Amino acid sequence: MTFSVDHLRVFLQNTPAQAYCVAYSGGLDSTVLLHACVQLGLTPLRAIHIHHGLSQHADDWAQHCQQQAQLLGIECVVQRVNLNLLSGESVEAQAREARYAAFAHLLQTHEALLTAHHLEDQAETVLLQLLRGSGPAGLAAMAAQSQFAKGYLLRPLLTQARADLQRYAQQLNVSWVEDDSNSALRFDRNYVRHQVWPLFTARWPSAATSVARSAQWMAEADSLLNELAAQDLSTLLSEQGLAIAPLQQLNEPRQRNVLRYWLQQAQLAVPGHAQLASLLQQLDAASDRQIEINWRGGRIRRYQQHLVADANAAMSEAPFGIWQLQENWPLGEGRVLRREDLLAAGLRIPPEIQQLQVAQRQGGERIHLQGHAHRHSLKKLLQTRQIPPWQRDQLLLLFHQQTLVAVWGMSPPLIGEWPN
């Protein structure tokens, strides 16, 4: 199948995007995509080049991208990212994570990010996911369209062979750069591309097309599993968490399916198969036994007869001390608490008050809630709200002088009467 601008036109005809940007590395694939977007007349259109700083040629590549974009009459944003090469995590994984974090930060509302992943990229991804033991979601590989940050992520070239993209580039006589790291066999994807796929295609010339078709079937299967999980979750989830008793009435595959879906809906990383198996084994133990499963990016614990999940960070990073109310109070993970947030929650702060004391729960605190005749024990209020014990120590207690006026970090917060 020869690539043409018509393919891009058909792909984009139903997209709800109001603006477009191309993930532009300067390589062959993204160069073809950028030129096709310009030929199609997409507007507004810009390019984003991520500068990883991993190659001695990185500055030259960034300059090349800016020059080519200028010739095409569009803006090229160069965004530098920093990688921790001593972390032990693979450079491939770090670079990808940093790259998409930068894209998410730069993407505007209703703007579509277009990436140049092609047919062979999709097939390589399926094989790598298969070797990692991934389930249907992983084997579905890359979606052609999805929500992303404030807008959309589009991959219009997933059905296009790289050879066709190269012919298109040669016909237009366009200029691109070659990343020397693409031949480094220490990277898994490069090993698959240069050592494994040639063996496949020598025996099965249409291997990439067949594998990509399987990815489409896996995407459909994953969609059906998500529909089932959503139905199950609607009967299990409450304000207290995920109810254990009805969860255990499901068979194990459905238990694992709904647990994964629950965590995804909470925007938490999903643990591996072994950790989910360990969790289900622990659920079969006595109901009063403590349960805690930790993995990178998430944690599940038992509270009463429910499972509670969090990101293993919450407000534990928040400091304590004197809060000058004209400034924002940091909550960790880039979040802040503002004076306006307290006012919106109903706390009546006199205009002349310039500061509050922010403290951690010590025990024995009492608060006079708005609309109540007497003060209440904070411990009993938290128990009534069914706040798990490990979350209680992460709450922020706000005092004016010696009076507790608000408890922040749960929804809704506890708001007290302002002292006379």
TORKOL-4160 file (C-alpha; in steps of 0.2 Angstrom, whole numbers, padded with zeros to 4 digits, m for minus):
420
<pt num="1" X="0000" Y="0000" Z="0000"/>
<pt num="2" X="0008" Y="0016" Z="m0006"/>
<pt num="3" X="0007" Y="0031" Z="0007"/>
<pt num="4" X="m0002" Y="0047" Z="0001"/>
<pt num="5" X="m0009" Y="0062" Z="0009"/>
<pt num="6" X="m0027" Y="0055" Z="0005"/>
<pt num="7" X="m0023" Y="0042" Z="0019"/>
<pt num="8" X="m0020" Y="0055" Z="0032"/>
<pt num="9" X="m0036" Y="0065" Z="0026"/>
<pt num="10" X="m0047" Y="0050" Z="0028"/>
<pt num="11" X="m0039" Y="0046" Z="0045"/>
<pt num="12" X="m0042" Y="0063" Z="0052"/>
<pt num="13" X="m0060" Y="0067" Z="0044"/>
<pt num="14" X="m0069" Y="0062" Z="0060"/>
<pt num="15" X="m0057" Y="0068" Z="0073"/>
<pt num="16" X="m0064" Y="0081" Z="0086"/>
<pt num="17" X="m0047" Y="0090" Z="0087"/>
<pt num="18" X="m0046" Y="0109" Z="0085"/>
<pt num="19" X="m0028" Y="0110" Z="0083"/>
<pt num="20" X="m0013" Y="0098" Z="0078"/>
<pt num="21" X="0005" Y="0095" Z="0083"/>
<pt num="22" X="0017" Y="0083" Z="0077"/>
<pt num="23" X="0029" Y="0073" Z="0088"/>
<pt num="24" X="0044" Y="0078" Z="0077"/>
<pt num="25" X="0061" Y="0068" Z="0080"/>
<pt num="26" X="0068" Y="0073" Z="0064"/>
<pt num="27" X="0069" Y="0055" Z="0058"/>
<pt num="28" X="0061" Y="0048" Z="0042"/>
<pt num="29" X="0044" Y="0043" Z="0049"/>
<pt num="30" X="0040" Y="0059" Z="0059"/>
<pt num="31" X="0047" Y="0070" Z="0044"/>
<pt num="32" X="0035" Y="0061" Z="0032"/>
<pt num="33" X="0020" Y="0064" Z="0044"/>
<pt num="34" X="0025" Y="0082" Z="0046"/>
<pt num="35" X="0026" Y="0085" Z="0027"/>
<pt num="36" X="0010" Y="0076" Z="0024"/>
<pt num="37" X="0001" Y="0087" Z="0037"/>
<pt num="38" X="0007" Y="0103" Z="0029"/>
<pt num="39" X="0002" Y="0096" Z="0012"/>
<pt num="40" X="m0015" Y="0092" Z="0019"/>
<pt num="41" X="m0017" Y="0110" Z="0025"/>
<pt num="42" X="m0020" Y="0106" Z="0043"/>
<pt num="43" X="m0021" Y="0121" Z="0054"/>
<pt num="44" X="m0016" Y="0127" Z="0067"/>
<pt num="45" X="m0001" Y="0115" Z="0066"/>
<pt num="46" X="0015" Y="0115" Z="0075"/>
<pt num="47" X="0029" Y="0103" Z="0079"/>
<pt num="48" X="0037" Y="0097" Z="0095"/>
<pt num="49" X="0054" Y="0091" Z="0096"/>
<pt num="50" X="0060" Y="0082" Z="0112"/>
<pt num="51" X="0078" Y="0085" Z="0116"/>
<pt num="52" X="0084" Y="0070" Z="0127"/>
<pt num="53" X="0102" Y="0075" Z="0127"/>
<pt num="54" X="0107" Y="0057" Z="0125"/>
<pt num="55" X="0117" Y="0059" Z="0109"/>
<pt num="56" X="0132" Y="0070" Z="0105"/>
<pt num="57" X="0121" Y="0075" Z="0090"/>
<pt num="58" X="0106" Y="0080" Z="0100"/>
<pt num="59" X="0109" Y="0099" Z="0098"/>
<pt num="60" X="0111" Y="0097" Z="0079"/>
<pt num="61" X="0095" Y="0087" Z="0078"/>
<pt num="62" X="0085" Y="0100" Z="0087"/>
<pt num="63" X="0093" Y="0113" Z="0075"/>
<pt num="64" X="0088" Y="0103" Z="0060"/>
<pt num="65" X="0070" Y="0101" Z="0066"/>
<pt num="66" X="0068" Y="0120" Z="0069"/>
<pt num="67" X="0076" Y="0124" Z="0052"/>
<pt num="68" X="0064" Y="0111" Z="0043"/>
<pt num="69" X="0049" Y="0118" Z="0052"/>
<pt num="70" X="0054" Y="0135" Z="0047"/>
<pt num="71" X="0055" Y="0130" Z="0029"/>
<pt num="72" X="0037" Y="0123" Z="0030"/>
<pt num="73" X="0031" Y="0139" Z="0038"/>
<pt num="74" X="0026" Y="0131" Z="0055"/>
<pt num="75" X="0032" Y="0133" Z="0073"/>
<pt num="76" X="0044" Y="0120" Z="0081"/>
<pt num="77" X="0045" Y="0119" Z="0100"/>
<pt num="78" X="0061" Y="0111" Z="0107"/>
<pt num="79" X="0058" Y="0104" Z="0124"/>
<pt num="80" X="0073" Y="0097" Z="0134"/>
<pt num="81" X="0070" Y="0083" Z="0146"/>
<pt num="82" X="0082" Y="0076" Z="0160"/>
<pt num="83" X="0084" Y="0057" Z="0162"/>
<pt num="84" X="0092" Y="0049" Z="0178"/>
<pt num="85" X="0104" Y="0037" Z="0170"/>
<pt num="86" X="0109" Y="0030" Z="0187"/>
<pt num="87" X="0092" Y="0025" Z="0192"/>
<pt num="88" X="0093" Y="0007" Z="0186"/>
<pt num="89" X="0078" Y="0009" Z="0175"/>
<pt num="90" X="0081" Y="0006" Z="0156"/>
<pt num="91" X="0085" Y="0021" Z="0146"/>
<pt num="92" X="0072" Y="0016" Z="0134"/>
<pt num="93" X="0058" Y="0017" Z="0147"/>
<pt num="94" X="0064" Y="0033" Z="0155"/>
<pt num="95" X="0066" Y="0042" Z="0138"/>
<pt num="96" X="0048" Y="0037" Z="0133"/>
<pt num="97" X="0041" Y="0042" Z="0150"/>
<pt num="98" X="0050" Y="0059" Z="0149"/>
<pt num="99" X="0044" Y="0061" Z="0131"/>
<pt num="100" X="0026" Y="0059" Z="0134"/>
<pt num="101" X="0026" Y="0069" Z="0150"/>
<pt num="102" X="0033" Y="0083" Z="0140"/>
<pt num="103" X="0020" Y="0081" Z="0127"/>
<pt num="104" X="0006" Y="0081" Z="0140"/>
<pt num="105" X="0013" Y="0097" Z="0147"/>
<pt num="106" X="0014" Y="0106" Z="0131"/>
<pt num="107" X="m0002" Y="0099" Z="0123"/>
<pt num="108" X="m0016" Y="0112" Z="0122"/>
<pt num="109" X="m0035" Y="0110" Z="0125"/>
<pt num="110" X="m0043" Y="0100" Z="0111"/>
<pt num="111" X="m0026" Y="0099" Z="0102"/>
<pt num="112" X="m0021" Y="0082" Z="0094"/>
<pt num="113" X="m0003" Y="0075" Z="0096"/>
<pt num="114" X="0001" Y="0065" Z="0080"/>
<pt num="115" X="0015" Y="0052" Z="0081"/>
<pt num="116" X="0023" Y="0043" Z="0067"/>
<pt num="117" X="0022" Y="0025" Z="0073"/>
<pt num="118" X="0020" Y="0014" Z="0058"/>
<pt num="119" X="0015" Y="m0004" Z="0054"/>
<pt num="120" X="0032" Y="m0012" Z="0059"/>
<pt num="121" X="0032" Y="m0002" Z="0075"/>
<pt num="122" X="0015" Y="m0009" Z="0080"/>
<pt num="123" X="0021" Y="m0027" Z="0076"/>
<pt num="124" X="0037" Y="m0025" Z="0086"/>
<pt num="125" X="0027" Y="m0018" Z="0101"/>
<pt num="126" X="0015" Y="m0034" Z="0100"/>
<pt num="127" X="0030" Y="m0045" Z="0100"/>
<pt num="128" X="0039" Y="m0036" Z="0115"/>
<pt num="129" X="0023" Y="m0036" Z="0125"/>
<pt num="130" X="0021" Y="m0055" Z="0121"/>
<pt num="131" X="0039" Y="m0058" Z="0128"/>
<pt num="132" X="0034" Y="m0048" Z="0144"/>
<pt num="133" X="0019" Y="m0059" Z="0147"/>
<pt num="134" X="0006" Y="m0045" Z="0144"/>
<pt num="135" X="m0012" Y="m0048" Z="0144"/>
<pt num="136" X="m0025" Y="m0042" Z="0131"/>
<pt num="137" X="m0022" Y="m0023" Z="0135"/>
<pt num="138" X="m0003" Y="m0025" Z="0132"/>
<pt num="139" X="m0005" Y="m0036" Z="0116"/>
<pt num="140" X="m0017" Y="m0023" Z="0109"/>
<pt num="141" X="m0002" Y="m0013" Z="0108"/>
<pt num="142" X="m0004" Y="0005" Z="0102"/>
<pt num="143" X="m0021" Y="0013" Z="0099"/>
<pt num="144" X="m0024" Y="0023" Z="0083"/>
<pt num="145" X="m0034" Y="0036" Z="0093"/>
<pt num="146" X="m0036" Y="0039" Z="0111"/>
<pt num="147" X="m0038" Y="0053" Z="0124"/>
<pt num="148" X="m0022" Y="0061" Z="0130"/>
<pt num="149" X="m0019" Y="0075" Z="0142"/>
<pt num="150" X="m0030" Y="0090" Z="0137"/>
<pt num="151" X="m0033" Y="0083" Z="0120"/>
<pt num="152" X="m0030" Y="0067" Z="0109"/>
<pt num="153" X="m0016" Y="0056" Z="0104"/>
<pt num="154" X="m0017" Y="0050" Z="0086"/>
<pt num="155" X="m0006" Y="0038" Z="0076"/>
<pt num="156" X="m0012" Y="0039" Z="0058"/>
<pt num="157" X="0002" Y="0028" Z="0051"/>
<pt num="158" X="m0001" Y="0012" Z="0060"/>
<pt num="159" X="m0007" Y="0003" Z="0044"/>
<pt num="160" X="0008" Y="0010" Z="0034"/>
<pt num="161" X="0024" Y="0000" Z="0030"/>
<pt num="162" X="0040" Y="0010" Z="0033"/>
<pt num="163" X="0046" Y="0006" Z="0015"/>
<pt num="164" X="0031" Y="0015" Z="0009"/>
<pt num="165" X="0035" Y="0030" Z="0020"/>
<pt num="166" X="0053" Y="0030" Z="0013"/>
<pt num="167" X="0047" Y="0030" Z="m0005"/>
<pt num="168" X="0036" Y="0045" Z="m0001"/>
<pt num="169" X="0050" Y="0054" Z="0007"/>
<pt num="170" X="0061" Y="0051" Z="m0008"/>
<pt num="171" X="0048" Y="0057" Z="m0020"/>
<pt num="172" X="0047" Y="0073" Z="m0011"/>
<pt num="173" X="0066" Y="0074" Z="m0009"/>
<pt num="174" X="0064" Y="0079" Z="0010"/>
<pt num="175" X="0078" Y="0079" Z="0022"/>
<pt num="176" X="0079" Y="0069" Z="0038"/>
<pt num="177" X="0091" Y="0064" Z="0051"/>
<pt num="178" X="0097" Y="0046" Z="0056"/>
<pt num="179" X="0098" Y="0043" Z="0075"/>
<pt num="180" X="0114" Y="0032" Z="0078"/>
<pt num="181" X="0106" Y="0024" Z="0093"/>
<pt num="182" X="0093" Y="0016" Z="0082"/>
<pt num="183" X="0106" Y="0003" Z="0078"/>
<pt num="184" X="0111" Y="m0001" Z="0096"/>
<pt num="185" X="0106" Y="m0019" Z="0099"/>
<pt num="186" X="0107" Y="m0016" Z="0118"/>
<pt num="187" X="0090" Y="m0009" Z="0116"/>
<pt num="188" X="0076" Y="m0022" Z="0116"/>
<pt num="189" X="0066" Y="m0014" Z="0101"/>
<pt num="190" X="0082" Y="m0012" Z="0091"/>
<pt num="191" X="0086" Y="m0030" Z="0094"/>
<pt num="192" X="0069" Y="m0036" Z="0088"/>
<pt num="193" X="0070" Y="m0024" Z="0073"/>
<pt num="194" X="0087" Y="m0029" Z="0067"/>
<pt num="195" X="0089" Y="m0047" Z="0073"/>
<pt num="196" X="0071" Y="m0055" Z="0075"/>
<pt num="197" X="0060" Y="m0047" Z="0062"/>
<pt num="198" X="0071" Y="m0051" Z="0047"/>
<pt num="199" X="0070" Y="m0069" Z="0051"/>
<pt num="200" X="0051" Y="m0067" Z="0052"/>
<pt num="201" X="0048" Y="m0058" Z="0036"/>
<pt num="202" X="0060" Y="m0069" Z="0027"/>
<pt num="203" X="0048" Y="m0084" Z="0030"/>
<pt num="204" X="0032" Y="m0074" Z="0032"/>
<pt num="205" X="0033" Y="m0058" Z="0021"/>
<pt num="206" X="0016" Y="m0051" Z="0028"/>
<pt num="207" X="0021" Y="m0055" Z="0046"/>
<pt num="208" X="0019" Y="m0037" Z="0052"/>
<pt num="209" X="0002" Y="m0035" Z="0044"/>
<pt num="210" X="m0004" Y="m0051" Z="0052"/>
<pt num="211" X="0003" Y="m0047" Z="0069"/>
<pt num="212" X="m0005" Y="m0029" Z="0068"/>
<pt num="213" X="m0021" Y="m0037" Z="0064"/>
<pt num="214" X="m0020" Y="m0048" Z="0080"/>
<pt num="215" X="m0017" Y="m0032" Z="0090"/>
<pt num="216" X="m0034" Y="m0026" Z="0083"/>
<pt num="217" X="m0042" Y="m0042" Z="0089"/>
<pt num="218" X="m0034" Y="m0040" Z="0106"/>
<pt num="219" X="m0040" Y="m0022" Z="0107"/>
<pt num="220" X="m0058" Y="m0028" Z="0104"/>
<pt num="221" X="m0056" Y="m0041" Z="0118"/>
<pt num="222" X="m0049" Y="m0029" Z="0130"/>
<pt num="223" X="m0064" Y="m0017" Z="0126"/>
<pt num="224" X="m0076" Y="m0031" Z="0131"/>
<pt num="225" X="m0066" Y="m0036" Z="0146"/>
<pt num="226" X="m0068" Y="m0017" Z="0152"/>
<pt num="227" X="m0086" Y="m0018" Z="0149"/>
<pt num="228" X="m0088" Y="m0033" Z="0160"/>
<pt num="229" X="m0076" Y="m0025" Z="0173"/>
<pt num="230" X="m0087" Y="m0009" Z="0173"/>
<pt num="231" X="m0103" Y="m0019" Z="0177"/>
<pt num="232" X="m0094" Y="m0028" Z="0191"/>
<pt num="233" X="m0087" Y="m0013" Z="0198"/>
<pt num="234" X="m0104" Y="m0004" Z="0199"/>
<pt num="235" X="m0109" Y="m0018" Z="0211"/>
<pt num="236" X="m0093" Y="m0018" Z="0222"/>
<pt num="237" X="m0088" Y="0001" Z="0224"/>
<pt num="238" X="m0094" Y="0012" Z="0237"/>
<pt num="239" X="m0087" Y="0027" Z="0247"/>
<pt num="240" X="m0078" Y="0015" Z="0258"/>
<pt num="241" X="m0069" Y="0006" Z="0244"/>
<pt num="242" X="m0071" Y="m0010" Z="0235"/>
<pt num="243" X="m0082" Y="m0022" Z="0244"/>
<pt num="244" X="m0073" Y="m0039" Z="0248"/>
<pt num="245" X="m0087" Y="m0051" Z="0251"/>
<pt num="246" X="m0096" Y="m0048" Z="0234"/>
<pt num="247" X="m0079" Y="m0047" Z="0225"/>
<pt num="248" X="m0075" Y="m0065" Z="0232"/>
<pt num="249" X="m0091" Y="m0071" Z="0224"/>
<pt num="250" X="m0084" Y="m0069" Z="0207"/>
<pt num="251" X="m0072" Y="m0081" Z="0199"/>
<pt num="252" X="m0053" Y="m0077" Z="0200"/>
<pt num="253" X="m0052" Y="m0071" Z="0182"/>
<pt num="254" X="m0066" Y="m0059" Z="0185"/>
<pt num="255" X="m0059" Y="m0054" Z="0201"/>
<pt num="256" X="m0042" Y="m0049" Z="0193"/>
<pt num="257" X="m0051" Y="m0041" Z="0179"/>
<pt num="258" X="m0061" Y="m0029" Z="0190"/>
<pt num="259" X="m0046" Y="m0026" Z="0201"/>
<pt num="260" X="m0036" Y="m0020" Z="0186"/>
<pt num="261" X="m0050" Y="m0009" Z="0180"/>
<pt num="262" X="m0053" Y="m0002" Z="0197"/>
<pt num="263" X="m0035" Y="0004" Z="0198"/>
<pt num="264" X="m0035" Y="0011" Z="0180"/>
<pt num="265" X="m0051" Y="0021" Z="0184"/>
<pt num="266" X="m0042" Y="0028" Z="0199"/>
<pt num="267" X="m0027" Y="0032" Z="0188"/>
<pt num="268" X="m0015" Y="0021" Z="0197"/>
<pt num="269" X="m0002" Y="0009" Z="0190"/>
<pt num="270" X="m0008" Y="m0009" Z="0189"/>
<pt num="271" X="0002" Y="m0022" Z="0198"/>
<pt num="272" X="0008" Y="m0038" Z="0190"/>
<pt num="273" X="0000" Y="m0055" Z="0190"/>
<pt num="274" X="0010" Y="m0061" Z="0205"/>
<pt num="275" X="0005" Y="m0047" Z="0216"/>
<pt num="276" X="m0014" Y="m0048" Z="0211"/>
<pt num="277" X="m0012" Y="m0067" Z="0215"/>
<pt num="278" X="m0005" Y="m0063" Z="0232"/>
<pt num="279" X="m0019" Y="m0051" Z="0236"/>
<pt num="280" X="m0032" Y="m0064" Z="0231"/>
<pt num="281" X="m0024" Y="m0077" Z="0242"/>
<pt num="282" X="m0023" Y="m0065" Z="0257"/>
<pt num="283" X="m0042" Y="m0061" Z="0255"/>
<pt num="284" X="m0045" Y="m0079" Z="0259"/>
<pt num="285" X="m0037" Y="m0077" Z="0276"/>
<pt num="286" X="m0047" Y="m0071" Z="0291"/>
<pt num="287" X="m0056" Y="m0055" Z="0289"/>
<pt num="288" X="m0047" Y="m0046" Z="0303"/>
<pt num="289" X="m0030" Y="m0049" Z="0295"/>
<pt num="290" X="m0021" Y="m0034" Z="0289"/>
<pt num="291" X="m0018" Y="m0034" Z="0270"/>
<pt num="292" X="m0005" Y="m0023" Z="0261"/>
<pt num="293" X="0001" Y="m0025" Z="0243"/>
<pt num="294" X="0014" Y="m0012" Z="0237"/>
<pt num="295" X="0020" Y="m0010" Z="0220"/>
<pt num="296" X="0028" Y="0004" Z="0210"/>
<pt num="297" X="0015" Y="0018" Z="0209"/>
<pt num="298" X="0001" Y="0010" Z="0220"/>
<pt num="299" X="m0004" Y="0001" Z="0236"/>
<pt num="300" X="m0020" Y="m0009" Z="0241"/>
<pt num="301" X="m0025" Y="m0011" Z="0259"/>
<pt num="302" X="m0039" Y="m0019" Z="0268"/>
<pt num="303" X="m0050" Y="m0007" Z="0279"/>
<pt num="304" X="m0064" Y="m0016" Z="0288"/>
<pt num="305" X="m0073" Y="m0026" Z="0274"/>
<pt num="306" X="m0066" Y="m0016" Z="0259"/>
<pt num="307" X="m0051" Y="m0014" Z="0249"/>
<pt num="308" X="m0043" Y="0004" Z="0248"/>
<pt num="309" X="m0031" Y="0009" Z="0235"/>
<pt num="310" X="m0019" Y="0024" Z="0234"/>
<pt num="311" X="m0004" Y="0031" Z="0225"/>
<pt num="312" X="0007" Y="0027" Z="0241"/>
<pt num="313" X="0011" Y="0046" Z="0242"/>
<pt num="314" X="m0005" Y="0056" Z="0245"/>
<pt num="315" X="m0002" Y="0071" Z="0257"/>
<pt num="316" X="0013" Y="0063" Z="0266"/>
<pt num="317" X="0025" Y="0075" Z="0257"/>
<pt num="318" X="0016" Y="0090" Z="0263"/>
<pt num="319" X="0025" Y="0100" Z="0276"/>
<pt num="320" X="0019" Y="0107" Z="0293"/>
<pt num="321" X="0022" Y="0125" Z="0301"/>
<pt num="322" X="0015" Y="0142" Z="0299"/>
<pt num="323" X="0006" Y="0146" Z="0283"/>
<pt num="324" X="0006" Y="0164" Z="0277"/>
<pt num="325" X="m0011" Y="0164" Z="0268"/>
<pt num="326" X="m0006" Y="0176" Z="0254"/>
<pt num="327" X="0005" Y="0161" Z="0248"/>
<pt num="328" X="0000" Y="0144" Z="0242"/>
<pt num="329" X="0003" Y="0129" Z="0254"/>
<pt num="330" X="0012" Y="0114" Z="0245"/>
<pt num="331" X="0003" Y="0098" Z="0246"/>
<pt num="332" X="0016" Y="0087" Z="0237"/>
<pt num="333" X="0016" Y="0080" Z="0219"/>
<pt num="334" X="0014" Y="0098" Z="0212"/>
<pt num="335" X="m0003" Y="0101" Z="0222"/>
<pt num="336" X="m0006" Y="0117" Z="0233"/>
<pt num="337" X="m0019" Y="0123" Z="0245"/>
<pt num="338" X="m0025" Y="0141" Z="0243"/>
<pt num="339" X="m0034" Y="0153" Z="0255"/>
<pt num="340" X="m0047" Y="0153" Z="0241"/>
<pt num="341" X="m0050" Y="0134" Z="0243"/>
<pt num="342" X="m0054" Y="0136" Z="0262"/>
<pt num="343" X="m0066" Y="0150" Z="0258"/>
<pt num="344" X="m0074" Y="0140" Z="0245"/>
<pt num="345" X="m0076" Y="0125" Z="0257"/>
<pt num="346" X="m0085" Y="0137" Z="0269"/>
<pt num="347" X="m0072" Y="0142" Z="0281"/>
<pt num="348" X="m0075" Y="0160" Z="0287"/>
<pt num="349" X="m0058" Y="0168" Z="0288"/>
<pt num="350" X="m0058" Y="0186" Z="0294"/>
<pt num="351" X="m0049" Y="0198" Z="0281"/>
<pt num="352" X="m0037" Y="0203" Z="0295"/>
<pt num="353" X="m0031" Y="0185" Z="0298"/>
<pt num="354" X="m0014" Y="0183" Z="0288"/>
<pt num="355" X="m0009" Y="0165" Z="0294"/>
<pt num="356" X="m0014" Y="0148" Z="0300"/>
<pt num="357" X="m0004" Y="0134" Z="0309"/>
<pt num="358" X="m0003" Y="0118" Z="0299"/>
<pt num="359" X="0000" Y="0103" Z="0309"/>
<pt num="360" X="m0002" Y="0084" Z="0309"/>
<pt num="361" X="m0014" Y="0074" Z="0320"/>
<pt num="362" X="m0007" Y="0070" Z="0337"/>
<pt num="363" X="m0023" Y="0063" Z="0346"/>
<pt num="364" X="m0036" Y="0071" Z="0357"/>
<pt num="365" X="m0040" Y="0085" Z="0345"/>
<pt num="366" X="m0058" Y="0092" Z="0345"/>
<pt num="367" X="m0067" Y="0103" Z="0333"/>
<pt num="368" X="m0083" Y="0114" Z="0333"/>
<pt num="369" X="m0091" Y="0110" Z="0317"/>
<pt num="370" X="m0101" Y="0123" Z="0308"/>
<pt num="371" X="m0120" Y="0121" Z="0313"/>
<pt num="372" X="m0116" Y="0111" Z="0328"/>
<pt num="373" X="m0119" Y="0116" Z="0346"/>
<pt num="374" X="m0104" Y="0107" Z="0354"/>
<pt num="375" X="m0086" Y="0102" Z="0350"/>
<pt num="376" X="m0083" Y="0084" Z="0344"/>
<pt num="377" X="m0069" Y="0072" Z="0345"/>
<pt num="378" X="m0059" Y="0072" Z="0329"/>
<pt num="379" X="m0055" Y="0054" Z="0331"/>
<pt num="380" X="m0074" Y="0049" Z="0332"/>
<pt num="381" X="m0078" Y="0060" Z="0317"/>
<pt num="382" X="m0064" Y="0051" Z="0307"/>
<pt num="383" X="m0071" Y="0035" Z="0312"/>
<pt num="384" X="m0089" Y="0040" Z="0307"/>
<pt num="385" X="m0082" Y="0046" Z="0290"/>
<pt num="386" X="m0074" Y="0028" Z="0289"/>
<pt num="387" X="m0057" Y="0036" Z="0285"/>
<pt num="388" X="m0044" Y="0022" Z="0286"/>
<pt num="389" X="m0031" Y="0024" Z="0300"/>
<pt num="390" X="m0016" Y="0026" Z="0288"/>
<pt num="391" X="m0025" Y="0041" Z="0280"/>
<pt num="392" X="m0028" Y="0050" Z="0296"/>
<pt num="393" X="m0010" Y="0054" Z="0299"/>
<pt num="394" X="m0009" Y="0062" Z="0282"/>
<pt num="395" X="m0023" Y="0074" Z="0285"/>
<pt num="396" X="m0018" Y="0093" Z="0287"/>
<pt num="397" X="m0025" Y="0101" Z="0303"/>
<pt num="398" X="m0027" Y="0120" Z="0302"/>
<pt num="399" X="m0027" Y="0130" Z="0318"/>
<pt num="400" X="m0030" Y="0148" Z="0322"/>
<pt num="401" X="m0020" Y="0150" Z="0338"/>
<pt num="402" X="m0026" Y="0135" Z="0348"/>
<pt num="403" X="m0042" Y="0132" Z="0339"/>
<pt num="404" X="m0044" Y="0118" Z="0326"/>
<pt num="405" X="m0054" Y="0127" Z="0312"/>
<pt num="406" X="m0052" Y="0114" Z="0298"/>
<pt num="407" X="m0046" Y="0097" Z="0293"/>
<pt num="408" X="m0040" Y="0095" Z="0275"/>
<pt num="409" X="m0036" Y="0080" Z="0265"/>
<pt num="410" X="m0053" Y="0071" Z="0264"/>
<pt num="411" X="m0068" Y="0074" Z="0254"/>
<pt num="412" X="m0077" Y="0084" Z="0260"/>
<pt num="413" X="m0065" Y="0093" Z="0272"/>
<pt num="414" X="m0071" Y="0096" Z="0290"/>
<pt num="415" X="m0074" Y="0114" Z="0292"/>
<pt num="416" X="m0076" Y="0122" Z="0310"/>
<pt num="417" X="m0083" Y="0138" Z="0317"/>
<pt num="418" X="m0071" Y="0152" Z="0317"/>
<pt num="419" X="m0067" Y="0156" Z="0336"/>
<pt num="420" X="m0074" Y="0172" Z="0343"/>
